Amino acid sequence: MIRQISESEFTGPRLTEGACLFRTPESLEIGQTIEWESEVEDGLGPGKFAVFVSSGGLIFSLQHYEFSPRKDLMTLYVRPGDLGLHVDQALIALCLTSADLGWLADGAWLPPARLIRQDDNGMQFHVVDYPCHADAEAIVRHLTAGHHKQAYFIEPILEGEPALLPRPFRA
């Protein structure tokens, strides 16, 4: 869940380019109409900004280029710092995946994630690893849309971490 905030409400640090999304504003299923604010002019032509805050408190913005030859081009702006993590969190908030990315900012990388399934007996099993948390979230949304509900967990994959072996659930 995200909500749009006005640029005047945003008082945090300056946002920086995090990624390019190959999506049109109309193809974003965010449950609300985007109210585009201030217009800017840069090398890609005139663009408009919209600022959002996720339920987890992540603030990000989208810039849409109205007259670009590619109508499906938006730039995603996130807080400086761990750009890959912030882009991943914005993708989750927008219900997008890494497949929607055109490019990622220099030096940024999406943190990989592991999908774990817990069966009815409490046993947990390593299902598969994904390039980022947003990709794993999309799979969980798909898997939990059916009638039979399994519990799924997403864990970060730490550098050098061995493969996850099945283990019993401990409460």
Summary of the structure (lengths in Angstrom):
residues: 171
radius of gyration: 18.0
end to end distance: 29.0
largest distance: 57.8
contacts: 455
relative contact order: 0.17
helix: 16%
strand: 36%
